């Protein structure tokens, strides 16, 4: 019982993942990963319960009656025992006596009837696998110089009664500490209806077939996107949804790589303080997101990372930042401050994003890394997470959260006009936003850049008690280059089809942007 007592002490100092698993592990059988594993199994169970018929390995040993030494041909006898068991089952070996195996030598030897419980066999693997492989990594209680701990033991929740338990008890008995620093429990794979997979039910999905059809990257993303604290459901419909999620992430990545293809960070990158305001917001949002991601990774929570990455790609980037950025990327001069500011932010975000996704979209991240950082010869998996400490910007995050909320209201009004057939794209719309004092000051701080944030050709402000948005179709002429509807289209006689802004960007000093 000493190993049990010590096991109780050391297990409570180890980290268990997920931290609360009572919802997927029945309390009467397993309880929570930490609570029941300690309280039920370690407090009340005997050290081991052997099952000689189902969970044991016979030891094919013959011992000399006088010296107790093994028979000199033990290895050959083990091979012979293996063949007998293969042909007739384990009981075929049990029925044999010494004379059947050793013949004339039978009088000098006894047949060992000892068995090795399979949980003891697997539970002692730390001794062979870890010993001597990572010197100096142990936090052992009795002898820290021996028996380093694995960073993580992970298995299905049925192993609370098996490998987890036996490993803890054996290591505590031998080394005085647990063989692991962390313990991760996961559920089992079931079909989309929650049924156990079975060939007879016709719901079995061979891994090789799924990998061939969908690709290993999709299976890896499915696994990462599923909450492993419960059973992991899989079927074709679920994998189809995973494919859609992968496409959203990949398409975002393609946009980032395409729009930094002519960007050399060594000579083109701008200092953080010189970036346009919305670009500094994007980096602040990326820092906020990375803080969340690393917190999840710290406790082996992958599915929130996948879910949040999809939202980050589709809403923060695709539906807002990248949508606003397109005008600046495509219409300003290639080497202008406005465009280089955008590319600087995109380059930083791309580097950070590849590191976020690498643990579960390994192939995609590695391939994209070769495009983004061709000067680096190593793998992305030898990189560390981006240093985002300088990207902090709580005030920016709060300011632009409100701007985005107002923009959403404007988009709904524009969509209503589009549904009525009065406008096509949002650039055909002219806005008048009525706002209270605080919102008015917030939007006014953007100056003329407000129209780029709303992606309209005109955005005016008016004082109002509460937020209102008035949308009318623009009566101006459409610029064939930037597609904005402007009164100054054709003002330059040499360029009758483009607006004054495009003339300046193409042939003059270029426009000035400060915020978006």
Secondary structure in CASP SS format (residue, H / E / C, confidence):
PFRMAT SS
TARGET T0000
AUTHOR 0000-0000-0000
METHOD secondary structure of the structure
MODEL  1
X C 1.00
X H 1.00
X H 1.00
X H 1.00
X H 1.00
X H 1.00
X H 1.00
X H 1.00
X H 1.00
X H 1.00
X H 1.00
X C 1.00
X C 1.00
X C 1.00
X E 1.00
X E 1.00
X E 1.00
X C 1.00
X C 1.00
X C 1.00
X C 1.00
X C 1.00
X C 1.00
X C 1.00
X C 1.00
X C 1.00
X C 1.00
X C 1.00
X C 1.00
X C 1.00
X C 1.00
X C 1.00
X C 1.00
X C 1.00
X H 1.00
X H 1.00
X H 1.00
X H 1.00
X H 1.00
X H 1.00
X H 1.00
X H 1.00
X H 1.00
X H 1.00
X C 1.00
X C 1.00
X C 1.00
X C 1.00
X C 1.00
X C 1.00
X C 1.00
X C 1.00
X C 1.00
X C 1.00
X C 1.00
X E 1.00
X E 1.00
X E 1.00
X C 1.00
X C 1.00
X C 1.00
X E 1.00
X E 1.00
X E 1.00
X C 1.00
X C 1.00
X C 1.00
X C 1.00
X C 1.00
X E 1.00
X C 1.00
X C 1.00
X C 1.00
X H 1.00
X H 1.00
X H 1.00
X H 1.00
X H 1.00
X H 1.00
X H 1.00
X H 1.00
X H 1.00
X H 1.00
X H 1.00
X H 1.00
X H 1.00
X H 1.00
X H 1.00
X C 1.00
X H 1.00
X H 1.00
X H 1.00
X H 1.00
X H 1.00
X H 1.00
X C 1.00
X C 1.00
X H 1.00
X H 1.00
X H 1.00
X H 1.00
X H 1.00
X H 1.00
X H 1.00
X H 1.00
X H 1.00
X H 1.00
X H 1.00
X E 1.00
X E 1.00
X E 1.00
X C 1.00
X C 1.00
X C 1.00
X E 1.00
X E 1.00
X E 1.00
X H 1.00
X H 1.00
X H 1.00
X H 1.00
X H 1.00
X H 1.00
X C 1.00
X H 1.00
X H 1.00
X H 1.00
X H 1.00
X H 1.00
X C 1.00
X C 1.00
X C 1.00
X C 1.00
X C 1.00
X C 1.00
X C 1.00
X C 1.00
X C 1.00
X C 1.00
X C 1.00
X C 1.00
X C 1.00
X C 1.00
X C 1.00
X C 1.00
X C 1.00
X C 1.00
X C 1.00
X C 1.00
X E 1.00
X C 1.00
X C 1.00
X E 1.00
X E 1.00
X E 1.00
X E 1.00
X H 1.00
X H 1.00
X H 1.00
X H 1.00
X H 1.00
X C 1.00
X H 1.00
X H 1.00
X H 1.00
X H 1.00
X H 1.00
X H 1.00
X H 1.00
X H 1.00
X H 1.00
X H 1.00
X H 1.00
X H 1.00
X C 1.00
X C 1.00
X C 1.00
X C 1.00
X C 1.00
X E 1.00
X C 1.00
X E 1.00
X E 1.00
X E 1.00
X E 1.00
X E 1.00
X C 1.00
X C 1.00
X E 1.00
X E 1.00
X C 1.00
X C 1.00
X C 1.00
X C 1.00
X C 1.00
X E 1.00
X C 1.00
X C 1.00
X C 1.00
X C 1.00
X C 1.00
X C 1.00
X C 1.00
X C 1.00
X C 1.00
X C 1.00
X H 1.00
X H 1.00
X H 1.00
X H 1.00
X H 1.00
X H 1.00
X H 1.00
X H 1.00
X C 1.00
X H 1.00
X H 1.00
X H 1.00
X H 1.00
X H 1.00
X H 1.00
X H 1.00
X H 1.00
X H 1.00
X H 1.00
X C 1.00
X C 1.00
X C 1.00
X C 1.00
X C 1.00
X C 1.00
X E 1.00
X E 1.00
X C 1.00
X C 1.00
X H 1.00
X H 1.00
X H 1.00
X H 1.00
X H 1.00
X H 1.00
X H 1.00
X H 1.00
X H 1.00
X H 1.00
X H 1.00
X H 1.00
X H 1.00
X H 1.00
X H 1.00
X H 1.00
X H 1.00
X H 1.00
X H 1.00
X H 1.00
X H 1.00
X H 1.00
X H 1.00
X C 1.00
X C 1.00
X C 1.00
X C 1.00
X C 1.00
X C 1.00
X H 1.00
X H 1.00
X H 1.00
X H 1.00
X C 1.00
X C 1.00
X C 1.00
X H 1.00
X H 1.00
X H 1.00
X C 1.00
X C 1.00
X H 1.00
X H 1.00
X H 1.00
X H 1.00
X H 1.00
X H 1.00
X H 1.00
X H 1.00
X H 1.00
X H 1.00
X H 1.00
X H 1.00
X H 1.00
X H 1.00
X H 1.00
X H 1.00
X H 1.00
X H 1.00
X H 1.00
X H 1.00
X H 1.00
X H 1.00
X C 1.00
X C 1.00
X C 1.00
X C 1.00
X H 1.00
X H 1.00
X H 1.00
X H 1.00
X H 1.00
X H 1.00
X H 1.00
X H 1.00
X H 1.00
X H 1.00
X H 1.00
X H 1.00
X H 1.00
X H 1.00
X H 1.00
X H 1.00
X H 1.00
X H 1.00
X H 1.00
X H 1.00
X H 1.00
X H 1.00
X H 1.00
X H 1.00
X H 1.00
X H 1.00
X H 1.00
X H 1.00
X H 1.00
X C 1.00
X C 1.00
X C 1.00
X C 1.00
X C 1.00
X H 1.00
X H 1.00
X H 1.00
X H 1.00
X H 1.00
X H 1.00
X H 1.00
X H 1.00
X H 1.00
X H 1.00
X H 1.00
X H 1.00
X H 1.00
X H 1.00
X H 1.00
X H 1.00
X H 1.00
X H 1.00
X H 1.00
X H 1.00
X H 1.00
X H 1.00
X C 1.00
X C 1.00
X C 1.00
X H 1.00
X H 1.00
X H 1.00
X H 1.00
X H 1.00
X H 1.00
X H 1.00
X H 1.00
X H 1.00
X H 1.00
X H 1.00
X C 1.00
X C 1.00
X C 1.00
X C 1.00
X C 1.00
X C 1.00
X C 1.00
X H 1.00
X H 1.00
X H 1.00
X C 1.00
X C 1.00
X C 1.00
X C 1.00
X C 1.00
X C 1.00
X H 1.00
X H 1.00
X H 1.00
X C 1.00
X C 1.00
X H 1.00
X H 1.00
X H 1.00
X H 1.00
X H 1.00
X H 1.00
X H 1.00
X H 1.00
X H 1.00
X H 1.00
X H 1.00
X H 1.00
X H 1.00
X H 1.00
X H 1.00
X H 1.00
X H 1.00
X H 1.00
X H 1.00
X H 1.00
X H 1.00
X H 1.00
X H 1.00
X H 1.00
X H 1.00
X H 1.00
X C 1.00
X C 1.00
X C 1.00
X C 1.00
X C 1.00
X C 1.00
X H 1.00
X H 1.00
X H 1.00
X E 1.00
X E 1.00
X E 1.00
X E 1.00
X E 1.00
X E 1.00
X E 1.00
X C 1.00
X H 1.00
X H 1.00
X H 1.00
X H 1.00
X H 1.00
X H 1.00
X H 1.00
X H 1.00
X C 1.00
X C 1.00
X H 1.00
X H 1.00
X H 1.00
X H 1.00
X H 1.00
X H 1.00
X H 1.00
X H 1.00
X C 1.00
X C 1.00
X C 1.00
X E 1.00
X E 1.00
X E 1.00
X E 1.00
X E 1.00
X E 1.00
X C 1.00
X C 1.00
X C 1.00
X C 1.00
X E 1.00
X E 1.00
X E 1.00
X E 1.00
X E 1.00
X E 1.00
X C 1.00
X C 1.00
X C 1.00
X E 1.00
X E 1.00
X C 1.00
X C 1.00
X C 1.00
X C 1.00
X C 1.00
X C 1.00
X E 1.00
X E 1.00
X C 1.00
X C 1.00
X C 1.00
X C 1.00
X C 1.00
X C 1.00
X C 1.00
X C 1.00
X C 1.00
X C 1.00
X C 1.00
X C 1.00
X C 1.00
X H 1.00
X H 1.00
X H 1.00
X H 1.00
X H 1.00
X H 1.00
X H 1.00
X H 1.00
X C 1.00
X C 1.00
X C 1.00
X C 1.00
X C 1.00
X C 1.00
X C 1.00
X C 1.00
X C 1.00
END
